[in-house]
Amino acid sequence: MHPIVPIIMALGAILFLVGIAVQARLGLQRSNTIKLRGKEYKVWFFVVTTVVAGVALIMLSVLIPKYMPYQPESTSNSAQPVLSSNLKYELDSALSSMDLNNATMMKAISRFQVEYQEASQKGEKNTMDLLILEIAYRIRIELQNRNHPENQVEHEVERIIGILKQPVKQGNGK
């Protein structure tokens, strides 16, 4: 969530509630004017202005995430798993031989490595198995979309999974 959303929503709710409270209080007193900062305003004008402004701010806070996506900066670059140079070379050569070294697949593989390592450290066997199933499915679908022979698909998926399941070392990507 965008960090400004709760602030805007709170301001909108406060304005809305102030408008309703003023209407309730001054409506019972049958006042027609309100004095604010040395100026006099009609009660209906003040109430409509505050309520509409409150609703507008609330709607703005709802629309901000849709039109202005928030991506916090990742400070966990030092926690990225790093394959040994031999495994990295083997993975790169396997992916490039199958034409799978596109940005989407590389992002999925790096996400798999991070999540698999976290699950491994916590000893969550079920999570590790689900992650393996997910990346295997993704690789299998990519290979099938690229019209690889069916008998080769399973072999290649197992080869890549074998590389990815190798123990990784913590590093800063250098």
N, CA and C atoms as an extended XYZ file, in Angstrom:
522
Properties=species:S:1:pos:R:3:atomname:S:1:resname:S:1:resid:I:1 pbc="F F F"
N         0.849       -1.164        0.000 N   MET     1
C         0.000        0.000        0.000 CA  MET     1
C         0.897        1.230        0.000 C   MET     1
N         0.472        2.209       -0.725 N   HIS     2
C         1.198        3.473       -0.797 CA  HIS     2
C         1.171        4.111        0.596 C   HIS     2
N         2.286        4.666        1.073 N   PRO     3
C         2.319        5.190        2.437 CA  PRO     3
C         1.433        6.416        2.662 C   PRO     3
N         1.040        7.103        1.602 N   ILE     4
C         0.227        8.299        1.776 CA  ILE     4
C        -1.261        7.967        1.872 C   ILE     4
N        -1.648        6.762        1.470 N   VAL     5
C        -3.062        6.381        1.447 CA  VAL     5
C        -3.724        6.496        2.826 C   VAL     5
N        -3.135        5.961        3.900 N   PRO     6
C        -3.814        6.086        5.204 CA  PRO     6
C        -3.966        7.536        5.664 C   PRO     6
N        -3.000        8.369        5.323 N   ILE     7
C        -3.066        9.772        5.738 CA  ILE     7
C        -4.218       10.476        5.018 C   ILE     7
N        -4.297       10.274        3.714 N   ILE     8
C        -5.370       10.911        2.944 CA  ILE     8
C        -6.729       10.382        3.386 C   ILE     8
N        -6.808        9.075        3.633 N   MET     9
C        -8.077        8.497        4.055 CA  MET     9
C        -8.494        9.038        5.426 C   MET     9
N        -7.539        9.188        6.328 N   ALA    10
C        -7.858        9.721        7.651 CA  ALA    10
C        -8.330       11.172        7.557 C   ALA    10
N        -7.667       11.981        6.740 N   LEU    11
C        -8.106       13.369        6.562 CA  LEU    11
C        -9.510       13.431        5.974 C   LEU    11
N        -9.784       12.558        5.003 N   GLY    12
C       -11.118       12.512        4.402 CA  GLY    12
C       -12.182       12.120        5.413 C   GLY    12
N       -11.867       11.132        6.234 N   ALA    13
C       -12.833       10.699        7.246 CA  ALA    13
C       -13.069       11.799        8.279 C   ALA    13
N       -11.999       12.495        8.665 N   ILE    14
C       -12.145       13.587        9.639 CA  ILE    14
C       -13.008       14.700        9.063 C   ILE    14
N       -12.735       15.104        7.827 N   LEU    15
C       -13.547       16.151        7.208 CA  LEU    15
C       -15.015       15.737        7.090 C   LEU    15
N       -15.234       14.509        6.682 N   PHE    16
C       -16.594       14.011        6.546 CA  PHE    16
C       -17.315       14.044        7.895 C   PHE    16
N       -16.656       13.534        8.936 N   LEU    17
C       -17.281       13.497       10.259 CA  LEU    17
C       -17.477       14.893       10.842 C   LEU    17
N       -16.565       15.829       10.570 N   VAL    18
C       -16.735       17.208       11.036 CA  VAL    18
C       -17.969       17.819       10.387 C   VAL    18
N       -18.119       17.596        9.086 N   GLY    19
C       -19.293       18.126        8.389 CA  GLY    19
C       -20.584       17.567        8.953 C   GLY    19
N       -20.628       16.281        9.202 N   ILE    20
C       -21.831       15.653        9.766 CA  ILE    20
C       -22.079       16.153       11.185 C   ILE    20
N       -21.008       16.281       11.987 N   ALA    21
C       -21.165       16.738       13.371 CA  ALA    21
C       -21.665       18.185       13.418 C   ALA    21
N       -21.131       19.033       12.553 N   VAL    22
C       -21.581       20.431       12.518 CA  VAL    22
C       -23.051       20.494       12.111 C   VAL    22
N       -23.431       19.707       11.131 N   GLN    23
C       -24.838       19.687       10.707 CA  GLN    23
C       -25.739       19.201       11.839 C   GLN    23
N       -25.309       18.175       12.538 N   ALA    24
C       -26.125       17.644       13.628 CA  ALA    24
C       -26.255       18.659       14.765 C   ALA    24
N       -25.162       19.269       15.128 N   ARG    25
C       -25.194       20.199       16.259 CA  ARG    25
C       -25.917       21.505       15.913 C   ARG    25
N       -25.509       22.120       14.802 N   LEU    26
C       -26.115       23.401       14.456 CA  LEU    26
C       -27.503       23.236       13.855 C   LEU    26
N       -27.792       22.074       13.322 N   GLY    27
C       -29.136       21.807       12.822 CA  GLY    27
C       -30.136       21.738       13.964 C   GLY    27
N       -29.709       21.190       15.095 N   LEU    28
C       -30.574       21.142       16.268 CA  LEU    28
C       -30.765       22.532       16.878 C   LEU    28
N       -29.767       23.375       16.776 N   GLN    29
C       -29.853       24.737       17.323 CA  GLN    29
C       -30.532       25.694       16.358 C   GLN    29
N       -30.829       25.258       15.175 N   ARG    30
C       -31.474       26.070       14.131 CA  ARG    30
C       -30.639       27.299       13.776 C   ARG    30
N       -29.322       27.113       13.761 N   SER    31
C       -28.437       28.206       13.333 CA  SER    31
C       -28.310       28.178       11.824 C   SER    31
N       -28.196       29.356       11.247 N   ASN    32
C       -28.043       29.450        9.798 CA  ASN    32
C       -26.631       29.815        9.384 C   ASN    32
N       -25.844       30.334       10.328 N   THR    33
C       -24.486       30.756        9.986 CA  THR    33
C       -23.500       30.137       10.972 C   THR    33
N       -22.282       30.053       10.514 N   ILE    34
C       -21.189       29.559       11.347 CA  ILE    34
C       -20.031       30.517       11.164 C   ILE    34
N       -19.371       30.871       12.263 N   LYS    35
C       -18.262       31.804       12.205 CA  LYS    35
C       -16.964       31.006       12.331 C   LYS    35
N       -16.125       31.131       11.302 N   LEU    36
C       -14.884       30.379       11.256 CA  LEU    36
C       -13.783       31.285       10.750 C   LEU    36
N       -12.725       31.470       11.539 N   ARG    37
C       -11.592       32.329       11.198 CA  ARG    37
C       -12.028       33.750       10.873 C   ARG    37
N       -12.952       34.244       11.605 N   GLY    38
C       -13.381       35.621       11.441 CA  GLY    38
C       -14.366       35.846       10.312 C   GLY    38
N       -14.740       34.815        9.579 N   LYS    39
C       -15.713       34.963        8.497 CA  LYS    39
C       -16.950       34.158        8.840 C   LYS    39
N       -18.064       34.634        8.320 N   GLU    40
C       -19.313       33.912        8.537 CA  GLU    40
C       -19.673       33.143        7.273 C   GLU    40
N       -20.069       31.903        7.478 N   TYR    41
C       -20.470       31.031        6.373 CA  TYR    41
C       -21.857       30.491        6.666 C   TYR    41
N       -22.583       30.182        5.631 N   LYS    42
C       -23.865       29.506        5.793 CA  LYS    42
C       -23.572       28.078        6.235 C   LYS    42
N       -24.391       27.535        7.108 N   VAL    43
C       -24.170       26.188        7.634 CA  VAL    43
C       -24.228       25.166        6.498 C   VAL    43
N       -25.211       25.296        5.626 N   TRP    44
C       -25.346       24.316        4.552 CA  TRP    44
C       -24.126       24.316        3.643 C   TRP    44
N       -23.526       25.499        3.405 N   PHE    45
C       -22.340       25.604        2.567 CA  PHE    45
C       -21.152       24.928        3.242 C   PHE    45
N       -20.993       25.173        4.531 N   PHE    46
C       -19.904       24.564        5.287 CA  PHE    46
C       -20.042       23.043        5.316 C   PHE    46
N       -21.259       22.573        5.577 N   VAL    47
C       -21.493       21.122        5.672 CA  VAL    47
C       -21.255       20.461        4.323 C   VAL    47
N       -21.805       21.032        3.271 N   VAL    48
C       -21.623       20.442        1.940 CA  VAL    48
C       -20.149       20.439        1.562 C   VAL    48
N       -19.450       21.520        1.834 N   THR    49
C       -18.033       21.608        1.487 CA  THR    49
C       -17.215       20.563        2.235 C   THR    49
N       -17.414       20.433        3.533 N   THR    50
C       -16.617       19.482        4.301 CA  THR    50
C       -16.974       18.036        3.954 C   THR    50
N       -18.243       17.738        3.776 N   VAL    51
C       -18.640       16.369        3.452 CA  VAL    51
C       -18.128       15.980        2.065 C   VAL    51
N       -18.292       16.856        1.087 N   VAL    52
C       -17.827       16.552       -0.270 CA  VAL    52
C       -16.300       16.435       -0.299 C   VAL    52
N       -15.615       17.314        0.405 N   ALA    53
C       -14.152       17.229        0.451 CA  ALA    53
C       -13.713       15.928        1.131 C   ALA    53
N       -14.411       15.535        2.198 N   GLY    54
C       -14.092       14.277        2.873 CA  GLY    54
C       -14.299       13.076        1.973 C   GLY    54
N       -15.424       13.037        1.277 N   VAL    55
C       -15.699       11.925        0.361 CA  VAL    55
C       -14.684       11.928       -0.782 C   VAL    55
N       -14.337       13.101       -1.292 N   ALA    56
C       -13.355       13.181       -2.375 CA  ALA    56
C       -11.991       12.670       -1.926 C   ALA    56
N       -11.584       12.998       -0.716 N   LEU    57
C       -10.297       12.506       -0.217 CA  LEU    57
C       -10.323       10.998       -0.001 C   LEU    57
N       -11.426       10.481        0.481 N   ILE    58
C       -11.536        9.035        0.661 CA  ILE    58
C       -11.470        8.331       -0.693 C   ILE    58
N       -12.179        8.859       -1.681 N   MET    59
C       -12.125        8.266       -3.023 CA  MET    59
C       -10.722        8.373       -3.615 C   MET    59
N       -10.053        9.475       -3.375 N   LEU    60
C        -8.685        9.650       -3.852 CA  LEU    60
C        -7.765        8.607       -3.222 C   LEU    60
N        -7.941        8.358       -1.941 N   SER    61
C        -7.099        7.364       -1.275 CA  SER    61
C        -7.364        5.956       -1.793 C   SER    61
N        -8.578        5.711       -2.277 N   VAL    62
C        -8.883        4.409       -2.856 CA  VAL    62
C        -8.274        4.296       -4.256 C   VAL    62
N        -8.239        5.377       -5.005 N   LEU    63
C        -7.753        5.345       -6.381 CA  LEU    63
C        -6.232        5.467       -6.509 C   LEU    63
N        -5.575        5.989       -5.503 N   ILE    64
C        -4.121        6.166       -5.573 CA  ILE    64
C        -3.395        4.848       -5.857 C   ILE    64
N        -3.689        3.757       -5.137 N   PRO    65
C        -2.955        2.518       -5.446 CA  PRO    65
C        -3.200        2.007       -6.863 C   PRO    65
N        -4.355        2.291       -7.418 N   LYS    66
C        -4.660        1.814       -8.768 CA  LYS    66
C        -3.848        2.550       -9.823 C   LYS    66
N        -3.719        3.858       -9.688 N   TYR    67
C        -3.063        4.663      -10.705 CA  TYR    67
C        -1.614        5.018      -10.390 C   TYR    67
N        -1.222        4.874       -9.153 N   MET    68
C         0.158        5.144       -8.753 CA  MET    68
C         0.668        3.972       -7.931 C   MET    68
N         1.019        2.859       -8.564 N   PRO    69
C         1.478        1.696       -7.798 CA  PRO    69
C         2.740        2.024       -7.016 C   PRO    69
N         2.801        1.491       -5.839 N   TYR    70
C         3.928        1.771       -4.952 CA  TYR    70
C         4.799        0.528       -4.857 C   TYR    70
N         6.058        0.664       -5.185 N   GLN    71
C         7.019       -0.416       -5.090 CA  GLN    71
C         8.113        0.031       -4.133 C   GLN    71
N         8.064       -0.430       -2.879 N   PRO    72
C         9.116       -0.018       -1.953 CA  PRO    72
C        10.470       -0.541       -2.421 C   PRO    72
N        11.495        0.235       -2.132 N   GLU    73
C        12.828       -0.176       -2.540 CA  GLU    73
C        13.247       -1.381       -1.731 C   GLU    73
N        13.754       -2.346       -2.416 N   SER    74
C        14.172       -3.585       -1.771 CA  SER    74
C        15.544       -3.372       -1.150 C   SER    74
N        15.609       -3.499        0.156 N   THR    75
C        16.884       -3.362        0.847 CA  THR    75
C        17.487       -4.721        1.140 C   THR    75
N        16.830       -5.778        0.650 N   SER    76
C        17.313       -7.122        0.943 CA  SER    76
C        18.229       -7.639       -0.159 C   SER    76
N        18.907       -6.759       -0.872 N   ASN    77
C        19.836       -7.189       -1.907 CA  ASN    77
C        20.967       -8.020       -1.337 C   ASN    77
N        21.347       -7.764       -0.105 N   SER    78
C        22.415       -8.540        0.504 CA  SER    78
C        21.933       -9.934        0.876 C   SER    78
N        20.616      -10.170        0.916 N   ALA    79
C        20.093      -11.472        1.273 CA  ALA    79
C        19.769      -12.316        0.047 C   ALA    79
N        20.130      -11.839       -1.148 N   GLN    80
C        19.861      -12.604       -2.354 CA  GLN    80
C        20.760      -13.834       -2.374 C   GLN    80
N        20.164      -14.996       -2.676 N   PRO    81
C        21.000      -16.183       -2.755 CA  PRO    81
C        21.879      -16.118       -4.000 C   PRO    81
N        23.079      -16.620       -3.853 N   VAL    82
C        24.021      -16.592       -4.953 CA  VAL    82
C        24.441      -18.019       -5.228 C   VAL    82
N        24.224      -18.463       -6.456 N   LEU    83
C        24.689      -19.783       -6.848 CA  LEU    83
C        26.199      -19.737       -7.025 C   LEU    83
N        26.835      -20.872       -6.813 N   SER    84
C        28.261      -20.919       -7.090 CA  SER    84
C        28.459      -20.676       -8.584 C   SER    84
N        29.654      -20.313       -8.959 N   SER    85
C        29.896      -19.964      -10.360 CA  SER    85
C        29.639      -21.159      -11.276 C   SER    85
N        29.953      -22.373      -10.816 N   ASN    86
C        29.695      -23.556      -11.635 CA  ASN    86
C        28.201      -23.768      -11.837 C   ASN    86
N        27.425      -23.656      -10.738 N   LEU    87
C        25.982      -23.852      -10.839 CA  LEU    87
C        25.333      -22.736      -11.657 C   LEU    87
N        25.818      -21.507      -11.475 N   LYS    88
C        25.265      -20.390      -12.245 CA  LYS    88
C        25.526      -20.595      -13.730 C   LYS    88
N        26.728      -21.039      -14.063 N   TYR    89
C        27.049      -21.303      -15.468 CA  TYR    89
C        26.170      -22.429      -16.009 C   TYR    89
N        26.003      -23.476      -15.224 N   GLU    90
C        25.184      -24.611      -15.661 CA  GLU    90
C        23.726      -24.183      -15.854 C   GLU    90
N        23.203      -23.380      -14.926 N   LEU    91
C        21.831      -22.894      -15.047 CA  LEU    91
C        21.681      -21.982      -16.264 C   LEU    91
N        22.620      -21.059      -16.436 N   ASP    92
C        22.557      -20.148      -17.581 CA  ASP    92
C        22.636      -20.904      -18.899 C   ASP    92
N        23.511      -21.888      -18.971 N   SER    93
C        23.634      -22.638      -20.223 CA  SER    93
C        22.385      -23.476      -20.474 C   SER    93
N        21.796      -24.041      -19.412 N   ALA    94
C        20.568      -24.828      -19.588 CA  ALA    94
C        19.428      -23.935      -20.051 C   ALA    94
N        19.300      -22.769      -19.436 N   LEU    95
C        18.215      -21.862      -19.815 CA  LEU    95
C        18.405      -21.310      -21.217 C   LEU    95
N        19.641      -20.960      -21.561 N   SER    96
C        19.855      -20.396      -22.894 CA  SER    96
C        19.715      -21.466      -23.975 C   SER    96
N        20.065      -22.711      -23.680 N   SER    97
C        19.895      -23.767      -24.685 CA  SER    97
C        18.414      -24.030      -24.966 C   SER    97
N        17.567      -23.742      -23.977 N   MET    98
C        16.124      -23.924      -24.172 CA  MET    98
C        15.426      -22.609      -24.481 C   MET    98
N        16.203      -21.538      -24.618 N   ASP    99
C        15.662      -20.214      -24.918 CA  ASP    99
C        14.703      -19.746      -23.811 C   ASP    99
N        15.099      -20.005      -22.569 N   LEU   100
C        14.276      -19.600      -21.420 CA  LEU   100
C        14.920      -18.485      -20.608 C   LEU   100
N        15.965      -17.873      -21.096 N   ASN   101
C        16.655      -16.847      -20.317 CA  ASN   101
C        16.063      -15.466      -20.549 C   ASN   101
N        14.721      -15.379      -20.574 N   ASN   102
C        14.065      -14.078      -20.694 CA  ASN   102
C        13.878      -13.473      -19.305 C   ASN   102
N        13.494      -12.224      -19.267 N   ALA   103
C        13.402      -11.499      -17.987 CA  ALA   103
C        12.356      -12.113      -17.063 C   ALA   103
N        11.238      -12.556      -17.613 N   THR   104
C        10.174      -13.120      -16.780 CA  THR   104
C        10.638      -14.392      -16.092 C   THR   104
N        11.281      -15.255      -16.836 N   MET   105
C        11.743      -16.523      -16.262 CA  MET   105
C        12.862      -16.278      -15.254 C   MET   105
N        13.750      -15.366      -15.549 N   MET   106
C        14.851      -15.078      -14.612 CA  MET   106
C        14.309      -14.489      -13.311 C   MET   106
N        13.277      -13.648      -13.415 N   LYS   107
C        12.661      -13.081      -12.216 CA  LYS   107
C        11.987      -14.189      -11.396 C   LYS   107
N        11.317      -15.103      -12.082 N   ALA   108
C        10.660      -16.214      -11.381 CA  ALA   108
C        11.689      -17.109      -10.703 C   ALA   108
N        12.805      -17.346      -11.363 N   ILE   109
C        13.839      -18.203      -10.784 CA  ILE   109
C        14.485      -17.528       -9.583 C   ILE   109
N        14.767      -16.239       -9.682 N   SER   110
C        15.374      -15.562       -8.525 CA  SER   110
C        14.398      -15.495       -7.356 C   SER   110
N        13.101      -15.292       -7.652 N   ARG   111
C        12.100      -15.320       -6.581 CA  ARG   111
C        12.023      -16.706       -5.946 C   ARG   111
N        12.086      -17.744       -6.781 N   PHE   112
C        12.082      -19.116       -6.279 CA  PHE   112
C        13.261      -19.333       -5.349 C   PHE   112
N        14.452      -18.888       -5.759 N   GLN   113
C        15.639      -19.096       -4.941 CA  GLN   113
C        15.512      -18.441       -3.576 C   GLN   113
N        15.001      -17.218       -3.559 N   VAL   114
C        14.854      -16.495       -2.290 CA  VAL   114
C        13.844      -17.205       -1.395 C   VAL   114
N        12.670      -17.516       -1.944 N   GLU   115
C        11.623      -18.143       -1.137 CA  GLU   115
C        12.010      -19.559       -0.722 C   GLU   115
N        12.681      -20.289       -1.595 N   TYR   116
C        13.107      -21.654       -1.271 CA  TYR   116
C        14.141      -21.634       -0.150 C   TYR   116
N        15.048      -20.668       -0.204 N   GLN   117
C        16.061      -20.562        0.831 CA  GLN   117
C        15.425      -20.202        2.180 C   GLN   117
N        14.463      -19.269        2.164 N   GLU   118
C        13.781      -18.904        3.404 CA  GLU   118
C        13.042      -20.102        3.987 C   GLU   118
N        12.340      -20.845        3.136 N   ALA   119
C        11.610      -22.019        3.603 CA  ALA   119
C        12.575      -23.088        4.105 C   ALA   119
N        13.707      -23.215        3.447 N   SER   120
C        14.710      -24.189        3.864 CA  SER   120
C        15.283      -23.838        5.238 C   SER   120
N        15.529      -22.560        5.459 N   GLN   121
C        16.066      -22.126        6.752 CA  GLN   121
C        15.069      -22.333        7.876 C   GLN   121
N        13.775      -22.175        7.552 N   LYS   122
C        12.734      -22.367        8.556 CA  LYS   122
C        12.338      -23.836        8.697 C   LYS   122
N        12.803      -24.670        7.785 N   GLY   123
C        12.480      -26.085        7.820 CA  GLY   123
C        11.051      -26.381        7.382 C   GLY   123
N        10.507      -25.577        6.504 N   GLU   124
C         9.132      -25.754        6.037 CA  GLU   124
C         9.142      -26.626        4.785 C   GLU   124
N         9.060      -27.923        4.986 N   LYS   125
C         9.124      -28.882        3.889 CA  LYS   125
C         7.961      -28.713        2.917 C   LYS   125
N         6.761      -28.484        3.423 N   ASN   126
C         5.600      -28.315        2.542 CA  ASN   126
C         5.762      -27.105        1.625 C   ASN   126
N         6.254      -26.014        2.166 N   THR   127
C         6.469      -24.806        1.372 CA  THR   127
C         7.527      -25.057        0.305 C   THR   127
N         8.586      -25.749        0.679 N   MET   128
C         9.638      -26.055       -0.280 CA  MET   128
C         9.088      -26.907       -1.426 C   MET   128
N         8.276      -27.905       -1.101 N   ASP   129
C         7.684      -28.759       -2.132 CA  ASP   129
C         6.756      -27.965       -3.046 C   ASP   129
N         5.958      -27.067       -2.460 N   LEU   130
C         5.065      -26.241       -3.277 CA  LEU   130
C         5.839      -25.307       -4.198 C   LEU   130
N         6.922      -24.757       -3.700 N   LEU   131
C         7.746      -23.882       -4.537 CA  LEU   131
C         8.367      -24.660       -5.699 C   LEU   131
N         8.796      -25.878       -5.425 N   ILE   132
C         9.366      -26.708       -6.490 CA  ILE   132
C         8.301      -27.017       -7.530 C   ILE   132
N         7.100      -27.355       -7.060 N   LEU   133
C         6.007      -27.635       -7.994 CA  LEU   133
C         5.675      -26.407       -8.845 C   LEU   133
N         5.677      -25.240       -8.210 N   GLU   134
C         5.342      -24.010       -8.930 CA  GLU   134
C         6.372      -23.703      -10.010 C   GLU   134
N         7.656      -23.758       -9.676 N   ILE   135
C         8.679      -23.416      -10.677 CA  ILE   135
C         8.738      -24.493      -11.753 C   ILE   135
N         8.523      -25.749      -11.385 N   ALA   136
C         8.509      -26.818      -12.384 CA  ALA   136
C         7.352      -26.611      -13.362 C   ALA   136
N         6.204      -26.249      -12.838 N   TYR   137
C         5.048      -25.998      -13.698 CA  TYR   137
C         5.330      -24.835      -14.655 C   TYR   137
N         5.916      -23.776      -14.120 N   ARG   138
C         6.205      -22.604      -14.940 CA  ARG   138
C         7.204      -22.944      -16.054 C   ARG   138
N         8.243      -23.702      -15.710 N   ILE   139
C         9.233      -24.092      -16.714 CA  ILE   139
C         8.587      -25.011      -17.745 C   ILE   139
N         7.792      -25.968      -17.275 N   ARG   140
C         7.120      -26.915      -18.172 CA  ARG   140
C         6.218      -26.178      -19.164 C   ARG   140
N         5.446      -25.213      -18.676 N   ILE   141
C         4.545      -24.452      -19.546 CA  ILE   141
C         5.340      -23.647      -20.567 C   ILE   141
N         6.426      -23.026      -20.127 N   GLU   142
C         7.253      -22.248      -21.056 CA  GLU   142
C         7.825      -23.145      -22.156 C   GLU   142
N         8.292      -24.329      -21.764 N   LEU   143
C         8.851      -25.238      -22.759 CA  LEU   143
C         7.777      -25.738      -23.718 C   LEU   143
N         6.599      -26.027      -23.208 N   GLN   144
C         5.517      -26.484      -24.071 CA  GLN   144
C         5.070      -25.374      -25.015 C   GLN   144
N         5.068      -24.143      -24.525 N   ASN   145
C         4.711      -23.016      -25.394 CA  ASN   145
C         5.733      -22.813      -26.508 C   ASN   145
N         6.958      -23.229      -26.267 N   ARG   146
C         8.015      -23.086      -27.268 CA  ARG   146
C         8.142      -24.358      -28.125 C   ARG   146
N         7.152      -25.255      -28.003 N   ASN   147
C         7.055      -26.467      -28.826 CA  ASN   147
C         8.260      -27.396      -28.702 C   ASN   147
N         8.759      -27.556      -27.473 N   HIS   148
C         9.815      -28.532      -27.240 CA  HIS   148
C         9.189      -29.925      -27.252 C   HIS   148
N         9.935      -30.924      -27.656 N   PRO   149
C         9.398      -32.287      -27.660 CA  PRO   149
C         8.990      -32.707      -26.242 C   PRO   149
N         7.868      -33.397      -26.152 N   GLU   150
C         7.300      -33.754      -24.850 CA  GLU   150
C         8.244      -34.636      -24.033 C   GLU   150
N         8.967      -35.531      -24.705 N   ASN   151
C         9.874      -36.415      -23.958 CA  ASN   151
C        11.077      -35.654      -23.411 C   ASN   151
N        11.409      -34.516      -23.993 N   GLN   152
C        12.531      -33.709      -23.530 CA  GLN   152
C        12.122      -32.745      -22.419 C   GLN   152
N        10.849      -32.360      -22.385 N   VAL   153
C        10.374      -31.352      -21.432 CA  VAL   153
C        10.625      -31.804      -19.998 C   VAL   153
N        10.202      -33.018      -19.671 N   GLU   154
C        10.362      -33.498      -18.290 CA  GLU   154
C        11.830      -33.610      -17.897 C   GLU   154
N        12.652      -34.069      -18.833 N   HIS   155
C        14.083      -34.178      -18.555 CA  HIS   155
C        14.688      -32.804      -18.265 C   HIS   155
N        14.335      -31.809      -19.052 N   GLU   156
C        14.875      -30.463      -18.863 CA  GLU   156
C        14.365      -29.827      -17.572 C   GLU   156
N        13.079      -30.064      -17.264 N   VAL   157
C        12.517      -29.533      -16.015 CA  VAL   157
C        13.266      -30.120      -14.832 C   VAL   157
N        13.483      -31.424      -14.835 N   GLU   158
C        14.204      -32.076      -13.729 CA  GLU   158
C        15.640      -31.567      -13.639 C   GLU   158
N        16.273      -31.321      -14.775 N   ARG   159
C        17.643      -30.819      -14.778 CA  ARG   159
C        17.719      -29.433      -14.137 C   ARG   159
N        16.779      -28.551      -14.502 N   ILE   160
C        16.793      -27.190      -13.945 CA  ILE   160
C        16.439      -27.221      -12.458 C   ILE   160
N        15.448      -28.032      -12.094 N   ILE   161
C        15.074      -28.143      -10.672 CA  ILE   161
C        16.243      -28.679       -9.864 C   ILE   161
N        16.968      -29.624      -10.412 N   GLY   162
C        18.148      -30.165       -9.723 CA  GLY   162
C        19.183      -29.094       -9.461 C   GLY   162
N        19.368      -28.216      -10.442 N   ILE   163
C        20.331      -27.118      -10.261 CA  ILE   163
C        19.821      -26.143       -9.202 C   ILE   163
N        18.552      -25.810       -9.273 N   LEU   164
C        17.998      -24.816       -8.352 CA  LEU   164
C        17.930      -25.318       -6.920 C   LEU   164
N        17.804      -26.620       -6.725 N   LYS   165
C        17.701      -27.177       -5.372 CA  LYS   165
C        19.048      -27.301       -4.685 C   LYS   165
N        20.132      -27.053       -5.421 N   GLN   166
C        21.459      -27.113       -4.822 CA  GLN   166
C        21.552      -26.083       -3.708 C   GLN   166
N        22.291      -26.373       -2.649 N   PRO   167
C        22.434      -25.376       -1.578 CA  PRO   167
C        23.069      -24.093       -2.113 C   PRO   167
N        22.494      -22.977       -1.691 N   VAL   168
C        23.027      -21.681       -2.118 CA  VAL   168
C        23.692      -21.022       -0.941 C   VAL   168
N        24.582      -20.100       -1.267 N   LYS   169
C        25.270      -19.357       -0.212 CA  LYS   169
C        24.760      -17.931       -0.198 C   LYS   169
N        24.733      -17.325        0.974 N   GLN   170
C        24.319      -15.928        1.085 CA  GLN   170
C        25.416      -15.063        0.516 C   GLN   170
N        24.989      -14.014       -0.168 N   GLY   171
C        25.964      -13.095       -0.720 CA  GLY   171
C        25.328      -11.791       -1.078 C   GLY   171
N        26.143      -10.859       -1.542 N   ASN   172
C        25.616       -9.556       -1.934 CA  ASN   172
C        25.612       -9.392       -3.438 C   ASN   172
N        25.666      -10.487       -4.170 N   GLY   173
C        25.561      -10.416       -5.623 CA  GLY   173
C        26.847      -10.023       -6.310 C   GLY   173
N        27.986       -9.985       -5.618 N   LYS   174
C        29.260       -9.596       -6.231 CA  LYS   174
C        29.987      -10.826       -6.715 C   LYS   174
